[in-house]
Amino acid sequence: MKAKDREVKKSLSLAELSGELHQSREKLFKLQLKHRVAPLANPLELRSLRRHVARLKTWVGEKQSLSRAEETK
């Protein structure tokens, strides 16, 4: 993922990030299942998708903590 893409994704709303996280998790699950049945042509795609899911989880957590901090003020 390029830096410009990261900035665009990071600026998405919490609902949009959650939706993309859900889609990415589904895609990761399907790829892992395919990989267990037969080897993937590009197994490094699993690693990049796993890292993408981790990034999305981080951004969702940041947005949630910011919204909680704003609510307490």
Phi and psi in degrees as a GROMACS rama.xvg file:
@    title "Ramachandran Plot"
@    xaxis  label "Phi"
@    yaxis  label "Psi"
@TYPE xy
-80.2146  159.1  LYS-2
-59.9348  -38.6871  ALA-3
-64.4466  -41.4943  LYS-4
-64.2504  -38.2142  ASP-5
-62.2503  -43.9513  ARG-6
-63.1101  -40.1624  GLU-7
-64.4998  -46.411  VAL-8
-66.1438  -37.9548  LYS-9
-66.939  -27.243  LYS-10
-85.6148  -0.300606  SER-11
-68.5673  159.679  LEU-12
-72.935  168.55  SER-13
-62.4742  -40.8588  LEU-14
-65.5192  -41.5235  ALA-15
-66.0567  -41.7141  GLU-16
-64.141  -40.7763  LEU-17
-64.3949  -39.5996  SER-18
-63.8102  -44.2097  GLY-19
-66.5773  -36.37  GLU-20
-61.9555  -43.1381  LEU-21
-61.7026  -44.7183  HIS-22
-63.8565  -41.6682  GLN-23
-66.5147  -38.3468  SER-24
-64.7291  -40.629  ARG-25
-63.1425  -43.7336  GLU-26
-63.1041  -41.9968  LYS-27
-62.535  -43.6131  LEU-28
-59.5251  -46.7366  PHE-29
-63.7611  -40.3436  LYS-30
-65.7305  -40.7801  LEU-31
-63.6668  -38.7098  GLN-32
-65.4887  -44.2546  LEU-33
-61.3705  -39.2276  LYS-34
-67.4009  -32.6894  HIS-35
-70.648  -33.4187  ARG-36
-78.1514  -48.8788  VAL-37
-145.629  145.589  ALA-38
-60.7124  139.908  PRO-39
-76.7589  154.275  LEU-40
-67.4411  -35.8639  ALA-41
-130.017  87.2412  ASN-42
-68.1667  -15.7149  PRO-43
-69.5481  -15.1805  LEU-44
-63.4508  -32.6141  GLU-45
-61.4238  -44.8904  LEU-46
-63.0652  -46.7005  ARG-47
-65.5558  -37.5185  SER-48
-69.2566  -38.6139  LEU-49
-60.8946  -41.9152  ARG-50
-69.0438  -35.7426  ARG-51
-63.7095  -41.6667  HIS-52
-62.5973  -41.2747  VAL-53
-63.4041  -41.4994  ALA-54
-61.6592  -45.2094  ARG-55
-62.8781  -41.4369  LEU-56
-61.1712  -38.8509  LYS-57
-63.8823  -46.7486  THR-58
-65.7797  -37.937  TRP-59
-63.9713  -43.6671  VAL-60
-61.9582  -39.893  GLY-61
-63.106  -45.2865  GLU-62
-63.4791  -40.9614  LYS-63
-65.6477  -41.1886  GLN-64
-68.8173  -34.9198  SER-65
-65.8395  -41.5698  LEU-66
-68.0304  -36.0611  SER-67
-66.7939  -38.3  ARG-68
-66.9079  -36.8678  ALA-69
-70.2652  -33.2551  GLU-70
-68.0714  -33.7783  GLU-71
-78.3264  -15.9259  THR-72
